[in-house]
């Protein structure tokens, strides 16, 4: 499994309420996405950074999403380019499903 942290600096601070509204407008596009196990949206405490933490079944699944078109979408939505951090994720403890997942 692969975890990708997508982060971008916002041109101006965003409130939690603004972030929730914006994130809810994009969330449906990730439902049922092939290979995506889970996505967390985040906003920094000071409202100057936002992004997502994605858990993917494989790097190949993730790479199909983070295209130039996707980067342009992020740039258009948030006014800035995203940075991506790729992390190997060999084990996940999921207390909701009461599972331990292993790559």
C-alpha positions as CSV (number, residue, x, y, z in Angstrom):
1,X,0.0,0.0,0.0
2,X,1.0,3.6,-0.6
3,X,0.2,6.7,1.4
4,X,0.4,10.0,-0.4
5,X,0.2,13.3,1.4
6,X,-0.9,16.1,-0.9
7,X,-0.3,19.6,0.5
8,X,-0.7,23.1,-0.8
9,X,-0.3,26.6,0.7
10,X,-3.4,28.6,0.4
11,X,-3.2,32.2,-1.1
12,X,-5.2,33.3,1.9
13,X,-6.3,31.6,5.1
14,X,-9.4,29.5,5.0
15,X,-11.8,28.9,8.0
16,X,-12.8,25.3,8.9
17,X,-16.3,26.1,7.7
18,X,-15.0,27.3,4.3
19,X,-12.7,24.2,4.1
20,X,-15.6,21.9,4.9
21,X,-17.7,23.4,2.1
22,X,-14.9,23.3,-0.4
23,X,-13.9,19.7,0.5
24,X,-17.5,18.5,0.3
25,X,-17.7,19.9,-3.2
26,X,-14.8,17.7,-4.4
27,X,-15.4,14.6,-2.2
28,X,-17.9,12.8,-4.5
29,X,-15.2,12.6,-7.3
30,X,-13.2,10.2,-5.0
31,X,-16.0,7.9,-4.1
32,X,-15.5,4.5,-5.7
33,X,-12.2,5.6,-7.2
34,X,-10.2,2.4,-8.2
35,X,-7.5,1.6,-5.7
36,X,-8.3,4.4,-3.3
37,X,-8.9,2.9,0.2
38,X,-9.4,6.1,2.1
39,X,-8.9,9.9,1.8
40,X,-8.6,12.4,4.6
41,X,-8.9,16.1,3.8
42,X,-7.0,18.4,6.2
43,X,-6.6,22.1,7.0
44,X,-3.8,23.4,9.1
45,X,-4.8,25.1,12.4
46,X,-3.9,28.5,11.1
47,X,-5.9,27.9,7.9
48,X,-2.9,28.5,5.6
49,X,-2.3,25.0,4.3
50,X,-4.7,22.3,3.1
51,X,-4.6,19.0,1.4
52,X,-5.4,15.3,1.6
53,X,-3.9,12.1,3.0
54,X,-4.6,9.2,0.7
55,X,-4.2,5.5,1.3
56,X,-3.9,3.6,-2.0
57,X,-3.8,-0.1,-2.8
58,X,-0.7,0.5,-5.0
59,X,1.5,3.2,-6.4
60,X,0.1,2.4,-9.8
61,X,-3.4,3.3,-8.7
62,X,-2.2,6.6,-7.2
63,X,-0.1,7.5,-10.2
64,X,-3.2,7.3,-12.4
65,X,-4.8,10.1,-10.4
66,X,-1.9,12.6,-9.9
67,X,-1.8,13.7,-13.5
68,X,-1.2,17.2,-15.0
69,X,-4.9,17.5,-15.4
70,X,-5.4,16.7,-11.7
71,X,-2.7,19.3,-10.7
72,X,-4.5,21.9,-12.9
73,X,-7.8,21.1,-11.1
74,X,-6.1,21.6,-7.7
75,X,-4.5,24.9,-9.0
76,X,-7.9,26.1,-10.2
77,X,-9.7,25.2,-7.0
78,X,-7.2,26.4,-4.5
79,X,-5.0,28.9,-6.4
80,X,-1.7,27.0,-5.8
81,X,0.2,24.0,-7.0
82,X,0.2,20.9,-4.8
83,X,3.2,19.1,-3.4
84,X,3.1,15.3,-3.1
85,X,4.9,13.1,-0.5
86,X,4.9,9.4,-1.3
87,X,5.2,6.9,1.6
88,X,5.3,3.1,1.7
89,X,2.6,1.9,4.0
90,X,3.3,-1.8,4.9
91,X,0.7,-2.0,7.8
92,X,-2.5,-0.2,8.6
93,X,-4.5,-0.6,11.9
94,X,-8.1,0.1,11.2
95,X,-10.1,0.4,14.5
96,X,-13.4,1.1,12.7
97,X,-13.4,-2.2,10.8
98,X,-11.3,-3.9,13.6
99,X,-8.7,-5.0,11.0
100,X,-5.0,-5.0,10.6
101,X,-4.1,-4.6,6.9
102,X,-0.8,-5.7,5.4
103,X,0.6,-4.9,2.0
